[in-house]
Amino acid sequence: MQFTSTRNNKLSVPFSKAVSSCLPDDGGVFVPASSSIEDLRRWIYYIDENTTFNSIAGTLSSAFLKEEFSPIICETIATTAFPFEPKVTQLDENLFNMELFHGYSGCHKDFGVSYLCSYLETTHELQGGNTIFVDYTNGGLGSLLAKVLRGKKHIKSVLIYKKGTVRGLLESDYVWNGGNILPVEMEGSEEDIKAKIGQLFEDKAFVQKMNISVANTTNVCRLMAQMFYFPYAFAQIKHKVDSDIYYACDAGNYATLVAGLYSWRFALPLNGIYLPSTQALSTNLLGEPLVLDSFVDFNHRGGSNPIMPANLERLESFFDHNKLMMRNFVFPSDVTERSREKAAKELFIKYKVFADPGTAAAYAVVKENAAEVFDEGGAVVLISQNHPSLSSDYCRHIVGETPEMPDYIKETFVPVEINRAVVKSCEELKGLIQGLL
């Protein structure tokens, strides 16, 4: 599969180049080129509830990596990445819940990060080279990368924390103890720290020399891995549903939304995605989806920042500014705090499902649009992206009980002291990175 840029559809690069470059030089972000996407309709209708998640991930990997790797290598990448899978349960006649929190840290990002690292490690094993991630983290991404990178030989991660927020790491994870993690504490606000990281990425010669990338959804490899959820959910419910299938998810940074639309482009039966409105993605007076940034042409916007995933730009690019087409697939709805709380209570009382704020908001949207979905015989897959124990206080406030936190999630919250000097500038950060050679 070839990839192009949201700001230059004449650009065409293979998957490996899109992953290693992270961002195109024109200020946009990488997206799959429409002309190179395979029609997997026959395969989609062949899979069923007996098809494993790894099998689906391996097949889709072959679809967009066939120019680079054999099906066997693609299967190996998927199998190595996913010792876990989503869990799909039926809540009601036409309502299903897909849980994405059974991985390393209880978050949906476990899938994308693990796949990205598996792809890069396999690539470097076969072709040589190394990758260095440089990412800001509040702790969750850091503890996840620490787990995923244990035992890897060709990937190191420089994790930037606000001072005093390092957590979820073991002594053996540190590069000075032979591990793959270089934790760095910096003074200042999150905005200040991200600005310093942005300065580093502006030095393109340094980034290229050190093979620096990011582990967030700016990297198209991590985003593409999120496509795997949707055909897996379809396979699990296809013999239980006789009509249209919709999905509902929290907005987040819009990566799940975009990944679902990419799945549709591969011929997945998908009739639309419901999500809570945000300031950036809402509706106009006619109830049609509206991307606030769309009032400014791509060529008049600033360049994409690798620290801040530009998935809304991918959404705009997907529909090529075609508002008519977008309104047939993307359904934002306003969610009040009251409606979200009512949705969370209903999920618990009716289905014994604890809901974090994001899942509760997504279900509130389903309830708001129930007539146009269920009255027509349609089905909805509610996507629960994060383990509810990560929002224990919210659950206690809403339903009076708290979900138990598994030990593997508790591990990610153990605070640690790295006892290293606080980094104050971009140049100091560069010096630490150079020391990894």
C-alpha positions in Angstrom: 0.0 0.0 0.0 1.1 3.5 -0.8 0.7 6.5 1.5 0.2 10.1 0.6 0.0 13.4 2.5 -3.2 15.2 3.6 -1.7 18.3 1.9 -0.2 16.8 -1.3 -2.0 13.9 -2.9 0.7 13.6 -5.5 3.1 12.3 -2.9 3.4 8.5 -2.8 5.6 6.6 -0.4 5.5 3.0 0.9 4.4 2.1 4.4 8.0 1.8 5.7 8.8 5.4 4.6 5.6 6.8 6.1 6.4 5.1 9.4 10.1 6.1 9.5 9.5 9.7 8.4 6.6 10.0 10.8 5.5 13.3 9.0 5.7 14.4 5.4 7.8 17.5 4.7 4.7 19.5 3.5 3.3 20.0 7.0 0.5 17.5 6.7 0.2 13.9 8.0 0.4 10.6 6.2 -2.8 8.8 5.1 -3.4 5.7 3.0 -3.6 6.5 -0.8 -7.1 5.7 -1.9 -5.9 4.2 -5.2 -3.8 1.6 -3.4 -6.4 0.3 -0.9 -7.4 -3.3 -1.6 -11.1 -4.4 -1.7 -11.2 -7.2 0.9 -15.0 -7.8 0.6 -14.7 -11.5 0.0 -12.4 -11.9 3.1 -14.7 -9.7 5.2 -17.7 -11.9 4.6 -15.6 -15.1 5.2 -14.5 -14.2 8.7 -16.8 -15.2 11.7 -16.8 -15.6 15.4 -14.1 -18.3 15.2 -11.6 -16.0 13.4 -9.0 -14.9 15.9 -7.9 -11.3 16.3 -4.4 -12.2 15.4 -5.6 -13.7 12.1 -7.5 -10.5 11.3 -4.5 -8.4 12.2 -2.2 -10.6 10.1 -4.4 -10.5 7.0 -4.9 -6.7 7.2 -1.1 -6.3 7.7 -0.5 -8.3 4.5 -2.9 -5.9 2.7 -0.9 -2.9 3.5 2.6 -4.5 3.8 2.5 -6.9 0.9 5.1 -4.8 -1.0 7.5 -5.1 1.8 6.9 -8.4 3.7 5.6 -11.9 3.0 2.3 -13.0 4.6 4.3 -15.1 7.1 6.3 -12.1 8.3 3.0 -10.1 8.6 1.5 -12.8 10.6 4.6 -12.8 12.9 4.3 -9.1 13.4 0.7 -9.4 14.4 1.2 -12.5 16.6 4.1 -10.9 18.5 2.1 -7.6 18.9 -1.0 -9.1 20.3 -0.9 -11.6 23.1 -4.3 -10.0 24.0 -7.5 -9.2 22.0 -10.7 -7.2 22.4 -13.6 -8.7 24.1 -17.1 -8.4 22.5 -20.2 -9.1 24.5 -23.9 -8.8 23.7 -25.7 -6.5 26.1 -29.1 -6.5 24.4 -30.7 -7.8 21.3 -29.0 -5.2 19.0 -26.5 -3.7 21.4 -22.9 -5.0 21.8 -19.9 -3.8 23.9 -16.3 -4.1 22.6 -13.8 -3.8 25.4 -10.3 -2.6 24.3 -8.7 -2.6 27.8 -7.4 -6.1 28.2 -3.8 -5.3 27.1 -0.8 -4.2 29.0 -2.0 -1.1 30.7 -5.9 -1.1 30.5 -6.0 1.4 27.6 -7.0 1.1 24.0 -3.6 2.5 23.0 -2.0 -0.8 24.0 -3.0 -2.2 20.6 -1.4 0.6 18.5 1.8 1.0 20.5 2.4 -2.8 20.7 1.8 -3.2 16.9 4.1 -0.2 16.1 6.9 -1.6 18.2 6.4 -5.1 16.8 6.6 -3.8 13.2 9.7 -1.7 13.8 11.5 -4.5 15.7 10.8 -7.0 12.9 11.8 -4.5 10.3 15.1 -3.7 12.0 15.8 -7.4 12.6 15.5 -8.1 8.9 16.9 -4.9 7.4 19.1 -3.4 10.1 18.8 0.0 11.8 17.3 1.3 15.0 14.5 3.7 16.2 14.4 6.2 19.0 10.9 7.3 20.2 10.7 10.8 21.8 7.4 11.4 23.5 5.8 13.5 26.2 3.9 11.4 28.8 1.8 11.9 31.8 2.9 8.4 32.9 0.5 6.0 31.0 2.3 5.9 27.7 5.6 5.6 29.6 4.6 2.6 31.6 3.1 1.0 28.5 6.3 1.5 26.4 8.4 0.1 29.2 6.4 -3.1 29.1 6.3 -3.4 25.3 10.0 -2.7 24.8 11.3 -5.2 27.4 13.5 -7.6 25.4 13.5 -5.4 22.2 17.0 -4.9 20.7 16.4 -2.1 18.1 14.1 0.4 19.8 14.7 2.9 22.6 12.3 5.4 24.1 13.1 8.8 25.5 10.1 9.7 27.7 9.6 13.3 28.8 7.8 13.8 32.1 6.9 16.8 34.2 9.1 16.7 37.3 7.8 14.2 39.8 5.4 12.3 37.6 7.5 9.3 36.6 5.7 6.0 37.3 5.3 2.4 36.2 9.0 1.8 35.4 11.4 -0.9 36.7 15.0 -0.3 37.4 15.8 -2.8 34.7 13.9 -0.6 32.1 16.4 2.2 32.3 19.0 2.5 29.6 21.8 3.0 32.2 20.8 -0.5 33.4 20.7 -2.1 30.0 17.0 -1.4 29.3 15.3 0.6 26.6 13.8 3.5 28.5 15.5 6.9 29.1 13.1 8.8 31.4 13.7 12.6 31.4 12.1 15.1 33.8 11.6 18.7 32.8 10.5 21.8 34.6 7.5 23.8 33.5 3.9 23.2 32.3 2.9 20.5 29.9 2.6 23.2 27.2 6.1 24.5 27.9 7.6 21.0 27.8 5.8 20.1 24.6 7.1 23.3 23.0 10.7 22.2 23.8 10.1 18.8 22.3 8.6 20.5 19.2 11.9 22.4 18.8 13.7 19.1 18.7 11.5 17.9 15.9 12.1 21.1 14.0 15.7 20.1 13.6 15.0 17.7 10.8 18.7 16.8 10.2 19.0 15.7 13.8 15.8 13.7 13.8 16.8 11.9 10.6 20.4 11.2 11.8 19.1 9.7 15.1 16.1 7.9 13.5 13.7 9.7 15.9 10.0 9.0 15.8 7.0 9.2 18.1 4.7 6.5 19.5 1.5 8.5 19.3 -1.0 8.4 16.5 0.9 10.9 14.5 2.7 7.8 13.4 0.5 6.2 10.9 1.6 2.7 11.9 0.0 3.1 15.3 -3.2 4.5 13.7 -3.5 1.7 11.2 -3.3 -0.9 14.0 -6.6 0.5 15.4 -8.3 -0.6 12.2 -8.2 -4.2 13.4 -10.9 -3.7 16.1 -13.7 -3.1 13.6 -13.5 -6.3 11.4 -13.0 -8.3 14.6 -16.2 -6.9 16.1 -18.0 -7.5 12.9 -16.8 -11.1 12.8 -18.1 -11.6 16.4 -21.6 -10.3 15.7 -22.3 -10.9 12.0 -24.5 -14.0 12.6 -26.4 -12.1 15.3 -27.3 -9.0 13.3 -29.6 -8.8 10.2 -29.4 -5.1 9.4 -27.1 -2.1 9.6 -24.2 -1.9 12.0 -23.1 1.3 13.7 -20.3 2.0 16.2 -20.2 4.4 19.1 -17.0 5.7 20.8 -15.7 8.6 22.7 -14.1 11.3 20.6 -10.6 11.2 22.2 -8.1 12.4 19.7 -10.3 11.1 16.8 -8.0 8.2 16.0 -10.6 5.5 16.6 -13.1 7.4 14.4 -10.5 7.7 11.6 -9.5 4.0 12.0 -13.1 2.9 11.7 -13.5 4.8 8.5 -10.3 3.3 7.0 -11.8 -0.1 7.9 -14.9 0.8 5.9 -12.7 1.7 2.9 -11.4 -1.9 3.0 -15.1 -2.9 2.5 -16.0 -3.5 6.2 -19.8 -3.2 6.6 -20.1 0.0 8.6 -23.1 2.3 8.4 -21.7 5.1 10.6 -20.0 6.1 13.8 -21.6 8.0 16.7 -19.6 10.1 19.0 -19.9 13.0 21.4 -19.5 16.5 19.9 -16.5 18.5 20.8 -15.5 22.0 20.1 -13.4 20.8 17.2 -16.0 18.4 15.7 -19.6 19.3 16.3 -22.7 20.0 14.2 -24.0 23.0 12.3 -27.6 24.4 12.5 -28.8 21.7 10.2 -27.4 18.9 12.4 -24.6 18.1 9.9 -21.1 17.3 11.1 -18.8 20.3 11.2 -15.0 20.3 11.6 -14.0 23.7 13.0 -10.6 23.7 11.2 -12.3 23.2 7.9 -12.9 27.0 7.6 -9.1 27.3 7.0 -7.6 25.6 3.9 -4.9 23.0 4.6 -2.3 25.2 2.8 -3.0 28.1 5.1 -2.5 26.2 8.3 0.6 25.7 10.3 2.6 22.5 10.0 1.5 19.4 11.9 3.2 19.0 15.3 4.3 15.4 15.9 3.5 15.7 19.6 -0.1 16.6 18.8 -1.8 14.0 16.5 -3.7 15.7 13.6 -6.4 13.0 13.2 -9.1 15.6 12.4 -7.0 16.6 9.4 -7.0 12.9 8.4 -10.8 13.0 8.8 -11.1 16.0 6.5 -8.8 14.4 4.0 -10.7 11.1 4.1 -13.9 12.9 2.9 -12.0 15.4 0.8 -14.0 18.2 2.3 -17.2 16.5 1.0 -19.7 17.5 3.7 -22.5 15.4 2.1 -20.5 12.2 2.3 -19.3 13.0 5.9 -22.8 13.5 7.2 -23.7 10.0 6.1 -21.0 8.4 8.2 -20.1 10.6 11.1 -22.7 11.5 13.7 -21.6 13.8 16.5 -24.2 14.6 19.2 -24.1 17.0 22.1 -23.8 15.3 25.5 -24.6 17.1 28.7 -23.2 16.0 32.1 -26.6 15.0 33.1 -27.2 12.8 30.1 -23.8 11.2 30.5 -24.5 10.4 34.1 -27.8 8.9 33.2 -26.1 6.7 30.6 -23.5 5.5 33.0 -26.2 4.6 35.6 -28.2 2.7 32.9 -25.2 0.7 31.8 -24.5 -0.4 35.3 -28.1 -1.1 36.4 -29.3 -2.7 33.2 -26.2 -4.5 32.0 -23.8 -4.5 35.1 -21.2 -2.6 33.0 -19.0 0.0 34.7 -18.4 2.9 32.4 -15.7 5.5 32.4 -16.7 9.0 31.3 -15.8 8.3 27.7 -17.9 5.1 27.4 -20.7 6.8 29.3 -20.7 9.7 26.8 -20.7 7.3 23.8 -23.6 5.4 25.2 -25.5 8.7 25.9 -25.1 9.4 22.1 -26.5 6.0 21.4 -29.5 6.7 23.6 -30.0 10.1 21.9 -30.1 8.5 18.5 -31.9 5.2 19.5 -34.9 5.8 17.4 -33.1 6.2 14.1 -30.9 3.1 14.8 -32.9 0.5 16.7 -36.3 1.3 15.3 -34.9 0.4 11.8 -33.5 -2.9 13.1 -29.9 -1.6 13.3 -27.2 -2.7 15.8 -24.7 -0.7 17.7 -21.2 -1.7 18.9 -20.3 0.4 21.9 -16.6 0.8 22.1 -15.2 0.8 25.7 -11.7 2.1 25.2 -10.3 2.3 28.8 -10.7 0.1 31.8 -13.3 1.6 34.2 -11.0 1.2 37.2 -8.9 4.1 35.7 -11.9 6.2 36.5 -12.8 4.7 39.9 -13.8 8.0 41.4 -16.2 8.7 38.6 -17.8 5.2 38.9 -18.1 5.6 42.7 -19.8 9.0 42.3 -22.2 7.8 39.7 -23.2 4.2 40.8 -21.8 4.0 44.3 -19.4 1.2 43.5 -16.0 0.9 42.1 -14.6 -1.7 39.7 -11.6 -3.7 40.8 -8.3 -2.6 39.3 -6.3 -5.6 38.0 -2.7 -5.9 39.2 -1.3 -5.3 35.7 -2.9 -1.8 35.8 -1.9 -1.1 39.4 1.8 -1.6 38.3 1.5 1.3 36.0 0.8 3.7 38.9 3.7 2.9 41.1 5.7 6.2 41.4 9.4 6.0 40.9 12.4 8.3 41.6 14.9 8.3 38.8 17.4 10.5 40.7 18.7 12.3 37.6 19.2 16.0 36.9 16.2 17.8 35.5 16.6 18.8 31.9 16.0 22.5 31.2 16.4 22.9 27.4 16.0 21.4 24.0 19.8 21.3 23.6 20.2 19.3 26.8 17.6 16.9 25.6 19.5 16.5 22.3 22.7 15.7 24.2 20.9 12.9 26.1 19.6 11.4 22.9 23.0 11.5 21.3 24.3 9.6 24.3 22.1 6.6 23.2 24.3 5.9 20.2 
